[in-house]
């Protein structure tokens, strides 16, 4: 009984302890998920298990002790013997390195062909930089291990760019071979044919192992070395080579495995590396510390594109075929490997699988692609933009550079290459190309076991190994992984027994925790909805009553999804809301398929009507020019329909059904394909007999005779007669015509305000005059699920986790269009002058901040030309910002030319417009309809880039818009509205086009 009481007491105490632990754990987890690691500013084991010494000045080489801030703790610990050996080597290097008496004495012997006398205690290895960066890093590690095993000093040739890439690894001394080294002028001539090449000397029987010790030897260990050169790896030859004071290595190979096969080294190596696969992992992290300039590139790229992801995947693509470049079979192999191994999700092509989940809790997977060619990452990015992942994961794709060809010994190229190697090593999983030294270094530094892409043959992906298994890559298996799994299984078994023993305790804990869990969930729910109650949330969902309820939400996810957008500062008037509901009833009563519609279409069989007594009148909108023009003119026509009690129908023969959902409940805005005038619509132009301007010109208008239909031509180059549409007298006549067909590429709303009979009603509809497009566009335009999927995937992948978002919309009107440096200069001048983007740091202004809580600013660039975003991305990669902000640059597409009426192109364009509207600040190009739509949807007053003149950057480069309304670029400044324009306070000439008009709020203007 006592035993029972003791057990129960223990269980209760354990329950309370577990409860406390649960609360503390959840509190810490919440902090971690909302603010990042609380100790992110402190290094975690900055000495890497004592692999590094603490004798260095941290500021001189930030990467040395900061790498632990960005890399997960390695599961592979260096042996004590390795740590001791490294400390001993550092003492040896300090004693024998450049500038010491021992070094001076050793170099004096190089003037002699032979060294038959002692040259002191110090012997040396000289490393020569050959081939690409990956080869160089691998051979450096191999030579350093050889130096450790043979008690030699390793010195590296500094004539290339090693000073610009790597810090000194040894304290209190230098690993750089002095430029006045006696053999400097001969180093480049040390090759296989050199008389001092060890293999050549063996071949020529020029080696005497008993009496003659050469002052130096060249070791040729390049991939094409012959059997004589390979004698370096023989025990007998090592005994001879050990006596030579100076060894000069010319190598592009990682020859460490063969060092393990030399009997005299094997015992030492086993003590140094009990875990045999960790040789490069430990030596690479000990030796290679990027310079501050390179480390800046690494940290800026990591913080901008990788740090906030839930998981990171590296894909390193090297194409060895000649000519190299983009190959579809390589792309297919990458996809087959990553999807087969569940590294990347498959893409769903079904719209039904598009979800409406825009929560920040979605799993974000960042994919880092390194390649000389941009097409591999571009294809991945487009694939996960155009289609949703089958798992619901959000996939972000980033490629730091794409320089098309290798530029070894170009300083900036090599710095970027080293930065990319390190970035790959910071990923959670990595896929590498067969035989790629670049990939070898990355996997070794990161302690990663990669998936290796097999080398394709005959321009085809690797063959099937069986009827059911396609093997595009292999995972590098080792016994260590199996051992780790066995240990984990044993631990799980013990935990299972413990779980059974305290089952009662856990049940009690669950009972105790359930109420607090519910409370916590309620708090989370409150936080995610910004503290809104149910009625407020419903109002926000309907945009303050702008939208009607009752739609099937799944059929058009974008309609009610406001999760990505800040609540608008501009609320619709009660009169506008009432007018929209009345319009919806009118459209339902008179829309396609109704009796009034059928009666109205029958009238089109008559040229003229004596009277217009029918209840329903219509305006037909025709899509003209690009997507921006179409959306602007569609809003204008809809406002005209509201003002004149007409039903608006839109021509559906282009791709409007692929872009927008139906805006009106229980009816359709699509003009039926069997509309009687369908075959004539494309023929309506200003020369047409039913064109209103032409009829005026020909005096064919009779106030007593009403045409069954008229065509209205409202374009940038319309005639004065066409502009009579905006006159009061003409509106009185047009109001009687049952059918109006409108073609326009303009936002003509400002001139509707100049029509006296409309003005009173417009003031009631829009007390805030600059909100016309903002309200009507949000009411009318709801992207289809396919387009909305593109919007949400891009937003969640590239924008949602940023602290601030800037949109830059670049449209170049010059012919030919493209990338121009003066436009790039103008963008930078504007964004930096207005503090939208930081300037680059100078040595005096540079901010050193290693915290992961750095402010991340995402820059969304939309342009037909990718060079503008590439320039920004490279600029903020290569140099830090003066403010310490981290800048991420993203451009969804860059298609070079506009492809209006191509379905996918238009869908991407619409998605980009919406993405721009979701930014916090916006920069747009002068008279760009694309930018007008984005600013209106987002309720943003952009900075407008002035149009350059004679290919020079304007000064000032941009101006803040006076309102968020689009500009009526070709307003009728003369004629019936000329006087009204001059005396109307809420109409101004546009900032970006002096003959254009826009609506403003006078209070804002003042």
N, C-alpha and C positions, 0 to 999 in steps of 0.2 A: 504493500500500500504506500509506504514511504517512497519507494522507488517510483511509483506511479505519480505521486504528487510532485516529486522532483522533476520527472519528465515533463509533466504538464506545465510546471513553472518555467522550465527552460524553454519550452515551446512558446509560451506567452512572451517571455523576455525576447526571444528571437524574433517574434512577430513585430514587437515594438521597434527593435533595432532595424529590421528589414523595412518597416514603414518609414522610419527616419531616413534610411538610406535611399529609399525610393523617392522621397520628397526632395532630398538634396540632389540626387542624380537628375531628376527631371528639371530642377531649377538650373543646374549647370548645363544640361542639355539645351534648355531654352536659351540660355545666355550664349551658348556656343553657336546655335543655329541662327540667332539674330544678330549677334555682334562679332562672330568669329571667336577664335581662341583668345581667352583673357590674357594669356601670357605670350601672345604672338610676337610681341616685341622682344622677347628673351630667347636667346639661342637654346636649342635642345641638344645637349651633348655636342657643343660646338667643336670639340676636339676629336670627335668621331671615334670614341673608345680609346683615346690617347694616341690615335694614329698621327695626329698633328701635335706639334709643340705649341706652347702658348707664348713663345718668345717674340712673336711678330707684333708690329704696330698694326692694329686692326684697320685703321683708315687708309693705309697705303695699299691694302688689297682686301676690299670688302668681302669678296667672295669666299675667302679662306674660312672665315668663321660664321658667315651668314648662310651657307648652303643648307645648314640644318633647319633653317626657317622655312625652306621651300620643299625640302625632300623628306619623305617619311623616314623614320629611323630604320637603319639597315638591320635586317635580321642576322647579318653576318658580322660577327665581332672579330677584330684582329687579334691574333694570338699575342701573348705576352712576349714571346720570343721575337716576333716581328717588330713590336713596339720598341723593344730593347735594341734590336738591330738597327732600326731607323735612327734612334738617338746616337748610337755609336757611329753610324755613317755621318750624321751631321757634325759630330766632333771631328771625324776624319776630314770631311770636306772643308771645315773651318781651318784645320791645320795645314791642309795641302792645296787649298783653292787658290784662285788667281790673286796675285799680290803678295803671296807668302814667300818666304825664303825657299821652302821646299818646291814650290811651283817654279820659281826662277831657276833653281838648280836643275830641275827636270827638263826644262826647255833648253837649257844649254847643251844637253846631250843630243838634241835633235840635229845639231850641226855635224854630227859624226854618223857615218854609215852604220857603224856597229857600236855596241855598248858592251864591252867586255868587263867593265868595272861597275861597281855599284853606283846607281844614280840616286840613292836615298830610299826612304821608306815609301814614297808615294808613286803610285802608278795610275795611269789615266786612260779614259775612254773619251774619244771625241765623236760627237753625233753630228752628221751632216743632214740638212733638211732636203729631202727629195720626195717627189710625187705630191699627192694631195694631203690635205690636213688630216684625214682619217689615218692614212698610212703613217704620217709623221708622229701622231700621238701614240699609235700602237708600237712603233719601233722605239720611241722614247721610253715607254714602259718596259719593253723587253730589254733594252740596253741598261736601264737602271737596275733591273733585277740582276742582270749579269754583273753589274758593278757591285751590288750587294754581295753576290756570291764570291767574287774574286777580290774584294777589298780594293776596288779601284775608285777613282774620282771621275764622275761623269761631267763633262763639259759640253755645252751645246753651241753650235755655230749660230751666231747672232746676226749674220749678214742678211738674213731674210726678215720676216716680220714677227719673230717669236716674242720680241719685246712688246709688241702691240697686242699680243694674244694672251700670254700667260705671265703670272707673277713669279718672282723668285720662290722656289719651294724650300730652300735650305736657309736657316736663320744665321745671321751674322756673316754671311759670305755670298758668293754669286756662283750660279751655274753657267754663266755666259763665258764662252771662250773669248779671251781678249782679242781685239782686232789686230794687235801686234804679234799674235802667235806666229812663230817662225814659219810654219807650213801653210799659212793662210792662202797664199797665192797658188798653192798646189792642190788645195782641197777639192776644187771642182774637177780636177783631172784624175782623181782617184777612181778608177773604174776597173773593170775586169782585166783590161790589158795593161794596167799600170805595173811597172816592174816591182813595186812594193805590195802588190796585191797578193795575199797569202795563197790563194788558189793558183795564181800564175807561177809563184815561186815554187810551189809543190810540183806543178807540171814541168817546170824547167829544172827540177832538182837543185834549186838554189837555196835550200834550207839545210842548215847544219845544226842539228839538235844538241851537239855535245860541247862545242867550243865557242860558237858565235851567237851572240844575242843582238838582234837588230834593234836599233834605237826606236823604230816605229814600224808598224805594219798596217796595211789597209785590208779590212774584211769586207768582201763583196757578198752581201746577202740580199740580193734583188731576186725577184720571182724567176728570172731566167738564168740563175746561177747554175754552174755545172758541178760535177761530182767532186772536183778538186776544192771548189769553194765550200762545199758541204762538209768537207773534212773538219771544219770548225767545230762540228758537233761530236767529234770523236774524243774519247778520253785521252788517248796518246797525244793528240794535237793540242789539247788543252794544257797539258803539262808543258809543252814548248811555248805556247802563246802566253802562258802565265808569266813567263820571264821577261817579256817585252814591255818596256816602260810605257810606250804610247801605242794605243790601238785606235785607228780611225775607221769608223763604221759607215758603210754606204748600204743602207737597207730600206726596204719598203714593206717588210714582213713582221708579223707578230710571231717570233720564233720561240716563245716561251715553252710551248709543249716539248720541243726538242731538248731544252735545257734539263727537263725532268728525266730525260733518258741518258744523261751523262752520269755515270755511277758516282763520281766524286761530288756531285751536286745534290744527289737525290735525298740523302739523309737531311741535309740542311734545309732543303725545300720543304720536306715533310714537317719539319719543326716550324718553319716560317708560316706555312699554309696548311694546317691540318684539314681545312675545308679546301680541297684542291681547286674548286671552281671559282675561288675568290681572289685569285692572284691579281688580275687586272682591276677588279673591283676595289681592292685595297690600295694598290699602287697608283691607280688612276686618281682616286680621291686624295691621295697624299701628294702627288706631283702636280696635278693640273688645276690651277686656280686662275680663272679668267681675270684679266686686268679690270680695273674699275669701269673702263669704257665698255668692254664686252659684258661685264656683269650688269651694267645699267641696261643694256639691250635685253638681257635675259630677264631681269626683274620687271622691266616695263612690259615686255611681252607676256610674261607669266601673269602679272597682276591685271593686265588688260583683258586677256583672252582665256586664261586657264584657271585662275585662282578661285573663281566663284562657281565653277562647275562642280557637280557632284562626283563626276568620274572623268578621267582623262585618258584618251587613247592616242598613241603616236603611230603614224604611218610614214615610214621612210621609203621613198621611191627612187631607185637608181636604175636607169635603163642603160645597159651596156652595148646594145646593138648600135651599128653605125649605118646611117646617121641615127643618132638618138633623138628622142622627142616623145610626143604623145602617141600611144598605140592603144587601140580599143581592146585588144586581147589582154594587155596589162591591166587596164581598168577593170575588165571583167574578172581577172584573177584576184585583184584586190577585193572586189565585192564578194566573190565566192569564198575567199578565205575569211574575211571579217564577219560575214554573215553566217557561215558554217560554224565558226568558232564562237558565235554569240557575242562577238566584240562590237558589232554594229547590228541594229535591228533591220529587218526587211522593211520595204516600203509598201504601204497599202495603197492600192489604186482605186479603192472604192470610196466614194464620198460618204457613204453611210458610216464609215469608221472614223470620220472626223469628229472629234469630241469638242465640247465647248469648255474645256478646262484650261483656263488661263492663269491658274493659281501659280504662285511662286514655289509651291511645293512639288511641282512637276520635276522629275529627274532630268537634269541637264548633263548631257555627255559632250565634252569638248573634244574635238578631233583635231590634232595637230598634224599637218601634212608638211613634210619637207621634201622638196624636189626642185630640180632646176626648171621644171616646167609647170605652169599654172593650171593646165587643163585637168589634172587629176583631182586637185582640190576643188576646182570650179564645178566639175561634174558631180562630185559628192555634195557640194553645197546646194546646187540646183536640185539634185535628187531629193534631198530632205527638205527643200523649200516647196517644191511642187507637190510632193506627196507626204502623207503622214506616216510615221513609223508604226509598225504593227504592235509595238509594245507600249506606245504612248509616250516614249522617251522623246525629249527635245534634243536634237543633234545640232551642235554648232561646229562649223568647220573653219579652220584658220591656217593659213600658210604665210609664214613671215616674209619670205622673199621668193622670187622666181626669176633667176638671172639668165636662163636659157642655155648658158654654157659655163663650164668651170673656169674660174679665173684665179688659179693658185698664184700666190704672192702679190695679188692685189689686196692691199691692206683691208679695205672695207669689206670686200668679198670674204676674205678669210675670217674677219671678225664676225660677220653674220653667220658664216658656216659654223664657227665654234659656238656661237649663241644658240643655233638651232640644235646642235648636238646636245648641249646641256638641257635645252627645253625638252627634247625627246626623252632625256634621262629622268625628267621630272614627272613623266606620265605614269599611270597605273598599269597599263598594258602597252606593248609595243609590237608592231609588225615591221619587219625589215626585209630588205631585198637581199637575195642570194649574193654572197661574196662581197658585200658592201662594208668597207672599213668604217665608213661613216656610221653605219648601224651598229657595228661591233663596239665602237667606242661608247655610243649612247647606252647600249644595253649593259655594258660593263660598269659605267659610272652609276647607273641607276639600280644596279643589282637586279636586273630584269631578265627573265627568260623569254625571249621573243618568239613570235610566230614568224618563221622565215619563208618568204615567198620563193618557191622554186624558180629557177631560171627558165623562161619560156624557150621553146625550140621551134624553129621555122615559123616564127610570128604567130604561134598559137599558144593558148593557155595549156598548162600541164595536162597530160592525158588522164583519163579515168583509170583507176587501178582495179576497179571491179564494176559490176553492173549497177551497184547501188551507192558506191562511195566515190565522191569527187574530192581529190586531195590537191588543192592549190597551194598549200603551204604545210610546213611541219612545225610542231612545237618542240623546242629543245628540251627533251626530257633528261633528267639526271636522277641518280639514286637519292640525293638529298631530299627531293620533293616527296618521294615515297616514305622516307624516314619521318619527315614532318607529319605526314598524314597519319602514320601509326601512332605517333606520340599524341596527336590530337584525339584519335579514337580512344586511347587509354584514358585520357582526361575526361572525355565525354562519359565513359563507363562509370568512372568514379562519381561524376556529378549526378548521373542517373540514380545511383544508390542513395546519395545524399538527398536528392529531391524526394524520393519515396519516403525517406525517414522523416521528413518535415512536411509532408503533404497537408496535415491538419493545420499546421502553421500557415501555409500558403493560402489555404481557403479563408482562414481568418483575415489574413492580410488583404485578400481580394475584397472581402466584405467591407473592411475598413477603408480601402482605397477607392472603392467605387464612387462614393459621394464626392470625394475630392476630385476624382477624375472628371465627373460630370461638371463640377464647378469650373475646373480648368478648361474643359472643352467649351463651356459657355463663354468663358473669358476670351478664349482663342477666337470663337465665332464673332464675339463683339469686336475684337481687334481687327479681324479681317474685313468686317463690314463698316469700319470707320465709325463705330458708335451709332449707326443709324437704326431707328426702330423700324418695324415692319412697314408702316405707312410711308415713311421717308424712303425706305429702300424701294418700295413699289413706285414712288414718284420718280426716283432717280432712274429706275429701270425704264420708265416711260418718258424720260427726258422732260420731266415737269409737265406731263400731259400732252406733249407733242405727238407721241405715238399712241395709236389705239391698241388696246389689249385685245386678246381673243385670237391672235395668230397662233398657229402651231409652231412652237419655238424650235423644234428640231428641223423643220423644213427650211429655216433661215436663221441660223445661229447668231448671225451678226446683229439682228434687229434689236434684241434686248440685252446684248452683252456689252456692259459698260465697264467691265472690270479693268481694262487697260487704260482707260481715259480718266483723267481728273474730272470731277464734277464741273460742269460749265458755270462760269460766272454770270452767264446771260440766261435769264429765265424767259420762256415764251409768254406773251400776254394772254390773258384769259380770252380776249377776242380772237386771237389767232387760233387758240385751241378749239374754240367754238366753231370757227370758220372751217377748220380742217375736218371736224366731225360732220359738219353740214356738207362739205364737199364729198366726203366718203359716202354719205347717203345719196347724193346726186349721182355719183359715179356708179353706185350699185343699181340705181334706178335706170340709168341711161347707158350703162356700159355695154360692151359686146355681149351678144346673146339675148338682150332684152328686146321687148317690143318697140320701145322708142328708138332704139338703135336701128332696128330693121326699117322702121318708117323713115328715119333720117337718111339711111343709105339709099332708099328708093328715090329720094329727092334728087340724088346725084344724076339720075337719068334725065333730068330736065336742065336745060341750060340756064333758065331764069325762073324766079318765083315772083309772083305778084305780091305776096306777103309772107311773113315768117311767123306763123302762129304756133309752131310746135314747141313743146316745153324743153327740148334738149338741143343744145348746140355744141359743136365740137371744135377742137383744135388738134391738128395732127402734127407731131414733131418728127422731123427727119434728121438722122445723124449725119453731121458734116464735119470734116477735118478730124483732128486727133481727139483722144479721150478727154483731155482737159476742156477743149472747146465744146465738146458734146455735153459734158456735165453742166457747164456754165449756161449754155443755151437752153438746156432742159429745165433748169431751175427758173430761168427767165420765162419760158413758155408756161410753166406750171403756175407761176405767180400771175401771169396774164389770165390764165384759166380761172384762178381764184377770184380775180377782180371782175371778171366778165361772166361768171357763172357758166363757164364752158367745161366740158369733159375733155381731159387731155388723153390722147392715145399716142403711143409711140410705135414707130416703125420697127418691127422685130426681125427684119430680114438680115440684119447684120448680127453682131454677137451680143446684143444687150441681154439676152436670157442667160448667157454664160457669165455675165458680170453682175447683174443686179436681181434681187428678189422682187416680187410684186410688192408695191408699197401700200396698196389700198386693200382693205379687208373684204373678203367674200366677192371679189370681182377681179378683173384684169385690166391692166393699163396697156396691154399689147393690142395693136391694130390687127384685126384678123387678116389672115393671108388672102381671104376671099373678098377683101374690101374692093368695091367696084373700081376705084381709081388706082389700084396697086400697080398696074402696068404703066400708068402714066407718071407715077411719082418721081421716078428718076429723070423724067423729061421736063419737070418743072424747073424753069430758070427764068432769068429776067427778060428773055425774049418771048416767053410763052404768052399766049393770048389771054390766059387767066391770071397772069402776074399783075398784082394791084398797081405797081409802079408803071408798068407798061400801059395798062388801061387808062391811068391818069394822063400819061404822056399822049395817048391817042384820043383823049377825050371820050373814052368809051364807058364812062361811069354815068349812070342815070339814077338819081336819087329815088326815083319811083319804082325802078326795077331792081330786084334783089337777085344777084347771082347765087346759084346753088352752092358754089364753092369758089374760093379765091386762093391764090398762092402769094405768100408774103416773102419777099427776098430781103433778109436783114443780115448783110455781110459787111466786112470791113471796107469793101469797095462799092457799096450800094450807091445808087443814084439819088439825087434830091427827091425825085418822085417816090422812090421806095421809102425814104425817110418820113414821108407824110404819114406813115403808120403812127408816128408819135404825136400827131396833132389831134386836138379835141374834136374838130369837125369831122375828121376822117374816122375817128373812133365811133362817132355816132352812127356813121354808115356801116362800118365793119361789124358793129354789134348786131346787125340784122342778118348777116350772112351765116347760114347754118354750119357750113364747113370752112375752116381756115387751115391751110397747109403751110407750115412754117419751116423754112430752111434758114439756119443761122449758125454762125461760128462765134457769136458774141454774147457777152453778159450785158443785156440791154436794160437791166432793172433800173439803173439811175434815171433813164429817160422816161420810164413809166411814172416815176414820182413827179415828173414835170407836166403830166397830163392833169389838168384841174379836176376832172371828174373822178380821178383815181386817188388824188392826194389825201383827202380826208380819210378815206378808208385805209390807205396805207399807214397813215400816222397811228390809227387805232390798232392796226395789225402789228406794227413794229414801232413802239414808242422809242426803243433804242434803234436808231436807224441803221447802224452798221451791222445789225444782226440778221438781216434778210437772208443772205446766203447761209449763214451759220444755222439758222433754224430750218429753213426749207431743205437744205442738203441733208441734214441729219434725219429729216422726216422722209425724204424720197429715196435716198441711196443706202441700200443695205446689201453689201456684197454677198454673192452666193456662197454656199458652204465651201466650194472648192477654193474660191478666192480668199474667204475668211480663214481657211486653213493656212494659206500662205502667210496671211497677216499675223495670225497668232503664233505660228511656228517661228517666224522671223523675230517677232517681238520677244517671245520667251527665250529664244536662243541667244539673241544679241543685244537686246535692249532692256529687258525686264529687271535684271540684277544690277544695272548701273544706278549711280546716285543722281546723275543728271543726264539728259539727252538733248543733243543738238542736231537739228536737221539742216542739211545743206543741199539745195536743189540747184543743179547746174544745167543751164540750157544755153547753148552757143548758137547764135543765129547767123553767124558769118558763113559764107560759102567759099570753100568747103568747110564744114564744121569739124571739130576734133579737139585735140588738146592744144592749148595755147598757154605759154608761160605767163603772159600778161594777165590772163584770166586767173591762173593759179595765184599769182601775186596779189590780185585784187581780192580773192577769197581770203587769203591769209591776212591782208591788210584790214579787211572789214572785221573778220572774226576776232582778231587780236586787239584791234582798236576798240571794239565794243565789249571786250572781256568775255567773249563767248568761248574762245579757245585761248589757252595760255601761250605766252611766248616761250621760246626755247631758253634754257638756262645758260647763263655764262658761268665761268668758274666762281664768280663772286655771288651769283644768285642761286647756285645749285642747292637744292634741298635734299638732304640725306635722310630718308625715312624708310625704315625696313618693316614698318608695321603693315599687317594685312588689312588694316582699317583705312587704308588710303582711299581718297575719294576717286571713284571711277566715273569718268565722263564718256558716254558712248556717242560717237559721231556717225550719224546715218547720212550717207551721200547717195543721192540719186542722180544719175547722168547716163547718157548713152555711151559715154566714154569712161573707161575704168582708170585712166591715168590720173585723174584728179584725186580719187580716193587712194590710189597707190602712192602718190606723192605725200599725202598727209600721213598715211600709215608708216611709210619709211622715215619720214621726218621725226615722228614721235617715237619710233623704235630706236633710231640712231642717237637721239639726244633726249635728255630729260627736260621736263617742263619747268619753268621758273617757279611755278606755284607748288610743285610736288604732286599735282594731279596726275592720274594715270589716264591716258587717252586710248580708247578703243575705236577703231575706224572700221565701218562696215558698209559695203555697197552690195545690195541684193543682186543686181544684174548690170551688165554693161554690153548692150547688144549692138552698139556702133551706129545702127540706123533705125529710124522709126518704122514700125511695121503695123500701122493701123489696120484693123479688121483681121489681123491674124490672132486667133483666139488666145493662145498662150501668151503672146506678147501683150495683148490688151489686159489680160488677167494679171500679169506681173505689174503692168503699169498702174492698175487700180490698187493692187496691194501696196505698191510703193507710195502712192498718194496717201493711203490710209496710214502707213507707217510714219510718214512725215508729219501727219496730223497728230500723232501720238507723242511727239517730242515736246520738250519744255520750251525750247527756243528754236526759231526757224530763220534761215537765210534763203532767199529765193532770187531767181534771176529776173531781170527786168522783163515786163510784159509776158511772163510765162503763165499760160493758163493752167499748167500742171501745178505750179506753185500757188496760184490763186485758189484752186480747189482745196489743196492741203491746208492752207491757212484758214480758210473758211470753215472747213470741217472741224479743225482743232480749236477754233476760237482764238487764233494767234495773230498778233500784229508782227509781221516779219521785218527783218532787215532786208531791204531790197538792193541788190547789186546794180549800180548804174551801168548802162550799156557802154562798153569801151568805145573809144573813138580813135581811129587810126592805130589800132593795136597797142594802145597805151592804157595803163591802169588809171582810172579816174581818181581824182582827188577832190572831195572825199570819195572813198570807194563804195559807200553804201549809205542808205538813209532808212530810218525807222518809219514804217508805214504809219500813216495817220489813222487808219482804221483797218479792220480785218476784212472789209468788203473787197471783192474783186473790182478791177477797173473795166469800165465800158470803153474799150480802146478806141473805138471809132464813133464816138457820140455825135449826134447831129447838133453842132454848135451854132448853126445858122438856121434860118427859117422860123417856124412857129415857136420854137422853144428858146430862141436866142436871148430874149429879154428875161424870161423866167430863170434861166441859168444864172444870169448876173445877180439876181436879187434873192436867190434861194440860198439860205445860210448852210444847209446841210449837204450841199453838193460842192465838191472841190475838184480841181484838176488833179490828175493822178501824178504821183511822184515819179513814176517810171515812164510816163508817156504824156507829153504836154497837151495833146489833143483829146485825151481821155478824161472821163468823169468817174468819180466814185462817191459813194455815200459816206458821210462822217457824222459823228455825234458832236454837236457844237460844244457841249460841255467838255468833251475830251479834247477838242481842238483848242479851246481856251486854256 
